[in-house]
Amino acid sequence: MEWKIIKSPSPGTIDILMRRKGSPASHDMSDFDAVGLVQGRLIDMVVAADIAEKAAGVFVEDIRGSCPQNLVMIAIFGDTAAVEAAISDICRVFQEHRQVTL
């Protein structure tokens, strides 16, 4: 799993994300100042989306891609602190799970 946070995304970056969304907007797409991008296997991205939305005041959208390794990407939208908290919780839960299953 890989992740990045974009603080104050540019209009061009927002446009790229909106064009690549895999579904119609499920939330008001005008009220956010950061985007967290998380990429990994489908099963992990569904779990990551659930963790993110439970952890902080964010909303998650799937982002279409053309990855030959069949990886999936989600975008986590919200204020900077909420996106950072969501990413932190995702990393923590996946790290805890990795330690348990080894």
Number of C-alpha atoms within 10 A of each C-alpha: 14 9 15 13 18 15 16 14 14 10 9 9 12 14 11 11 17 16 11 13 17 14 12 9 11 9 12 8 12 8 10 19 16 22 28 23 21 23 18 18 13 14 10 17 20 17 13 26 23 15 17 26 17 13 17 18 15 25 23 22 21 21 20 16 13 8 9 6 8 10 17 21 23 24 24 27 28 23 18 19 15 23 30 21 16 28 24 13 18 23 17 12 14 15 11 11 11 10 9 8 6 5
